[in-house]
Amino acid sequence: MTTVIVILLVVWAILAVVGFALEGLLWLGIIGVILFVGTLIFFFVRRAASRSKGV
């Protein structure tokens, strides 16, 4: 599961960089940032839930 999250984070970061590098694709950069942050939040919520189950 962690591997999938890392791959998604890399893909979203690449989309954001490409979007901000090319002026016509600014929307792609914004979507990339939103998806990157959303994936990070998802990862930390799942990690916190799995830690609380183990206790």
Protein Blocks (a to p, Z undefined) as FASTA:
>chain_A
ZZmmmmmmmmmmmmmmmmmmpmklmmmmmmmmmmmmmmmmmmmmmmmmmmmmmZZ
